[in-house]
Amino acid sequence: MAINIYTRRSAANILAMLLGGIATVIGLVFLAWILWVTLKNGFSALNLNLFTKITAYGSDGGLANAIVGSVGMDLLALLICAPIGVMAGTYLAEYATRSKLGATIRFLNDILLSAPSIVLGLFVYVIIVVPMSNMTNGAVSFSGLAGSIALALIGLPVIVRTTDEMLQLVPGTLREAALSLGIPQWKLTVQVLIRAATSGILTGVLLALARLAGETAPLLFTAFGNNFMTYSPLAKTASLPVAIYQYTNDPSPAMHAIAWAGALLITLFVLTLSLLTRLFFARKKVSYE
Amino acid sequence: MTASSTKPATRDTDRRSRRDARHDALFRRVLLFCALLVLAALLGAALSTLWGGREVLLKDGFNFLTRSDWNPVTDTYGALAPIFGTLVTAIIAIVLAVPVSFGIALFLTEIAPSWMRGPVATAIELLAAIPSIIYGMWGLFVFVPFMSTVEPYLSSTLGKLPVVGALFQGPPLGLGILTAGIVLAVMILPFIASVMREVFRTVPARLKESAYALGSTTWEVVWDIVLPYTRSAVIGGIFLGLGRALGETMAVTFVLGNSYNITSSLLMPGTSIASSIANEFNEAVGLHRSALIALGFLLFVVTFVVLLIARLMLRRLERREGS
């Protein structure tokens, strides 16, 4: 009897360890499966037309205008959300560590971080696209600007959070040393604290870029899409994710091939970016310890 | 440093400190304004979608939530089918993802040799970095054909069982609610696993060592010590995954099948709030568009509540850690 209970317990233990290992293998298999399919289909469809021809040519064309649109909108989105996010994060870390308002904003920022991106797209549609269209009698409706604002809303909480965390990592003695020399708080923040946390804040900005670069849903009804090259922020703008979405919905296999090539570009960009920031971040953490 | 008395010097420092105070106040106000924009974004998303959906909400009121007919031709819109699809796919995703995430967290904190933990954890987290449109493409071109070969087996085995059998009836289309649920499960897996892994590591070593000293096996330590200690945060992590699953658009739009039927079978096509909006928004006008925005409002409210619960549960552990 005594042996029985020990065998049972150790059998349960071995079973649990085994299942844990299997669960990990399941996770890794799906990662490998998705990456392999994307790389295989993407590389076999890769050619120069992708970067030189626009989507108007359909299956004979490329994704040049979508690539330009995506790069433009992603950069504009960063230009919008990086300063706001850094300033908001600075407020949380430097002025509101103990206050109730700070706790509330920090809490709601975490919710915004995982809010459904499609709703943020609808939000921008209602407050930007519709009023613009009403004001200009429909001359300007969907626009790259609206798309950038939607993407900025997705990047914002990432930057707020990392800035907040990174500034809190800056040693308090640095603050005290600077304040004891009599410099005002704003100068301390801008010239000492932000500078000390620059690499961390930059990591946050890159993470935000990795996150918003792959977003499709909010662009559908803000930037819409465009078969031609455009450089105006007030025109309907093509983007890589939306082009992939449209090409995947198309029945023709030639369009699917182009979609896979686009998928490869986005995946490589996003994964490289998040791996790089991870390495960067890991080194950063070590240097503080 | 000329022959002047101390008086102008004090006036000078006075002026400077007043200027600094003014700049500090201005600086603080600008920062506060930016921080308030975060609140404005959330509040604005709720109010603007409510405003955009007012037509259909004023016309139908609560019937909008309970009617199951969605027909742009007759201009009648009932949200029951998308709500049903959203909830069922999210529940399937949670049911599948939670045990697997727990297994991964167990592996990464207790089983794996330490040199393996970092790389495996990074690989699992890469699953979260893959854009959702890629999940959608993989789902449509690779996973749907795969499921259509698996589904006949499901129908012929599980479909014969008395109660759950009804869930596995119908033609093996590959598309459908079950497929969407599985794709969502893969998507939310890294989120739940990384929360679990992080909170498992907060368990004091002394607590675990005490249990080991009494002769517990690794599994008993995890089940009887680690899990009870981290219970609220684990539930928080699960709700975080649920929030993701409810609002996910691109991964499910292709594989759900876009059909406004409410069926008991998981193998049949369905729709979800997010995929309805993505599929129909750009062709919709008038009341139809308003109904889609109202769906967005609904989705926002539901995910907000789920994420609120998630964050509150996660915070409880943080507080204990601090004390």
Boltz contact constraints between the chains, C-beta under 6 A:
constraints:
  - contact:
      token1: [A, 9]
      token2: [B, 217]
      max_distance: 6.0
  - contact:
      token1: [A, 12]
      token2: [B, 219]
      max_distance: 6.0
  - contact:
      token1: [A, 13]
      token2: [B, 217]
      max_distance: 6.0
  - contact:
      token1: [A, 13]
      token2: [B, 218]
      max_distance: 6.0
  - contact:
      token1: [A, 13]
      token2: [B, 219]
      max_distance: 6.0
  - contact:
      token1: [A, 16]
      token2: [B, 219]
      max_distance: 6.0
  - contact:
      token1: [A, 17]
      token2: [B, 111]
      max_distance: 6.0
  - contact:
      token1: [A, 19]
      token2: [B, 103]
      max_distance: 6.0
  - contact:
      token1: [A, 20]
      token2: [B, 103]
      max_distance: 6.0
  - contact:
      token1: [A, 20]
      token2: [B, 106]
      max_distance: 6.0
  - contact:
      token1: [A, 20]
      token2: [B, 107]
      max_distance: 6.0
  - contact:
      token1: [A, 20]
      token2: [B, 111]
      max_distance: 6.0
  - contact:
      token1: [A, 21]
      token2: [B, 107]
      max_distance: 6.0
  - contact:
      token1: [A, 23]
      token2: [B, 100]
      max_distance: 6.0
  - contact:
      token1: [A, 23]
      token2: [B, 103]
      max_distance: 6.0
  - contact:
      token1: [A, 23]
      token2: [B, 104]
      max_distance: 6.0
  - contact:
      token1: [A, 24]
      token2: [B, 104]
      max_distance: 6.0
  - contact:
      token1: [A, 24]
      token2: [B, 107]
      max_distance: 6.0
  - contact:
      token1: [A, 26]
      token2: [B, 100]
      max_distance: 6.0
  - contact:
      token1: [A, 27]
      token2: [B, 104]
      max_distance: 6.0
  - contact:
      token1: [A, 27]
      token2: [B, 124]
      max_distance: 6.0
  - contact:
      token1: [A, 27]
      token2: [B, 189]
      max_distance: 6.0
  - contact:
      token1: [A, 28]
      token2: [B, 123]
      max_distance: 6.0
  - contact:
      token1: [A, 30]
      token2: [B, 186]
      max_distance: 6.0
  - contact:
      token1: [A, 31]
      token2: [B, 123]
      max_distance: 6.0
  - contact:
      token1: [A, 31]
      token2: [B, 127]
      max_distance: 6.0
  - contact:
      token1: [A, 34]
      token2: [B, 138]
      max_distance: 6.0
  - contact:
      token1: [A, 37]
      token2: [B, 138]
      max_distance: 6.0
  - contact:
      token1: [A, 37]
      token2: [B, 142]
      max_distance: 6.0
  - contact:
      token1: [A, 84]
      token2: [B, 34]
      max_distance: 6.0
  - contact:
      token1: [A, 84]
      token2: [B, 37]
      max_distance: 6.0
  - contact:
      token1: [A, 87]
      token2: [B, 31]
      max_distance: 6.0
  - contact:
      token1: [A, 87]
      token2: [B, 34]
      max_distance: 6.0
  - contact:
      token1: [A, 88]
      token2: [B, 34]
      max_distance: 6.0
  - contact:
      token1: [A, 88]
      token2: [B, 35]
      max_distance: 6.0
  - contact:
      token1: [A, 88]
      token2: [B, 38]
      max_distance: 6.0
  - contact:
      token1: [A, 90]
      token2: [B, 31]
      max_distance: 6.0
  - contact:
      token1: [A, 91]
      token2: [B, 31]
      max_distance: 6.0
  - contact:
      token1: [A, 91]
      token2: [B, 32]
      max_distance: 6.0
  - contact:
      token1: [A, 91]
      token2: [B, 35]
      max_distance: 6.0
  - contact:
      token1: [A, 95]
      token2: [B, 28]
      max_distance: 6.0
  - contact:
      token1: [A, 105]
      token2: [B, 35]
      max_distance: 6.0
  - contact:
      token1: [A, 105]
      token2: [B, 38]
      max_distance: 6.0
  - contact:
      token1: [A, 108]
      token2: [B, 42]
      max_distance: 6.0
  - contact:
      token1: [A, 109]
      token2: [B, 38]
      max_distance: 6.0
  - contact:
      token1: [A, 110]
      token2: [B, 311]
      max_distance: 6.0
  - contact:
      token1: [A, 111]
      token2: [B, 307]
      max_distance: 6.0
  - contact:
      token1: [A, 112]
      token2: [B, 42]
      max_distance: 6.0
  - contact:
      token1: [A, 114]
      token2: [B, 243]
      max_distance: 6.0
  - contact:
      token1: [A, 114]
      token2: [B, 307]
      max_distance: 6.0
  - contact:
      token1: [A, 116]
      token2: [B, 247]
      max_distance: 6.0
  - contact:
      token1: [A, 116]
      token2: [B, 299]
      max_distance: 6.0
  - contact:
      token1: [A, 116]
      token2: [B, 303]
      max_distance: 6.0
  - contact:
      token1: [A, 118]
      token2: [B, 249]
      max_distance: 6.0
  - contact:
      token1: [A, 118]
      token2: [B, 274]
      max_distance: 6.0
  - contact:
      token1: [A, 118]
      token2: [B, 277]
      max_distance: 6.0
  - contact:
      token1: [A, 119]
      token2: [B, 45]
      max_distance: 6.0
  - contact:
      token1: [A, 119]
      token2: [B, 296]
      max_distance: 6.0
  - contact:
      token1: [A, 119]
      token2: [B, 299]
      max_distance: 6.0
  - contact:
      token1: [A, 119]
      token2: [B, 300]
      max_distance: 6.0
  - contact:
      token1: [A, 122]
      token2: [B, 49]
      max_distance: 6.0
  - contact:
      token1: [A, 122]
      token2: [B, 293]
      max_distance: 6.0
  - contact:
      token1: [A, 122]
      token2: [B, 296]
      max_distance: 6.0
  - contact:
      token1: [A, 123]
      token2: [B, 44]
      max_distance: 6.0
  - contact:
      token1: [A, 123]
      token2: [B, 45]
      max_distance: 6.0
  - contact:
      token1: [A, 123]
      token2: [B, 48]
      max_distance: 6.0
  - contact:
      token1: [A, 126]
      token2: [B, 48]
      max_distance: 6.0
  - contact:
      token1: [A, 126]
      token2: [B, 52]
      max_distance: 6.0
  - contact:
      token1: [A, 127]
      token2: [B, 48]
      max_distance: 6.0
  - contact:
      token1: [A, 153]
      token2: [B, 41]
      max_distance: 6.0
  - contact:
      token1: [A, 184]
      token2: [B, 20]
      max_distance: 6.0
  - contact:
      token1: [A, 184]
      token2: [B, 24]
      max_distance: 6.0
  - contact:
      token1: [A, 185]
      token2: [B, 24]
      max_distance: 6.0
  - contact:
      token1: [A, 186]
      token2: [B, 23]
      max_distance: 6.0
  - contact:
      token1: [A, 186]
      token2: [B, 24]
      max_distance: 6.0
  - contact:
      token1: [A, 186]
      token2: [B, 27]
      max_distance: 6.0
  - contact:
      token1: [A, 214]
      token2: [B, 131]
      max_distance: 6.0
  - contact:
      token1: [A, 216]
      token2: [B, 133]
      max_distance: 6.0
  - contact:
      token1: [A, 216]
      token2: [B, 250]
      max_distance: 6.0
  - contact:
      token1: [A, 217]
      token2: [B, 249]
      max_distance: 6.0
  - contact:
      token1: [A, 217]
      token2: [B, 250]
      max_distance: 6.0
  - contact:
      token1: [A, 221]
      token2: [B, 281]
      max_distance: 6.0
  - contact:
      token1: [A, 241]
      token2: [B, 133]
      max_distance: 6.0
  - contact:
      token1: [A, 244]
      token2: [B, 133]
      max_distance: 6.0
  - contact:
      token1: [A, 248]
      token2: [B, 137]
      max_distance: 6.0
  - contact:
      token1: [A, 263]
      token2: [B, 134]
      max_distance: 6.0
  - contact:
      token1: [A, 263]
      token2: [B, 137]
      max_distance: 6.0
  - contact:
      token1: [A, 266]
      token2: [B, 131]
      max_distance: 6.0
  - contact:
      token1: [A, 267]
      token2: [B, 134]
      max_distance: 6.0
  - contact:
      token1: [A, 270]
      token2: [B, 129]
      max_distance: 6.0
  - contact:
      token1: [A, 270]
      token2: [B, 131]
      max_distance: 6.0
  - contact:
      token1: [A, 271]
      token2: [B, 129]
      max_distance: 6.0
  - contact:
      token1: [A, 274]
      token2: [B, 129]
      max_distance: 6.0
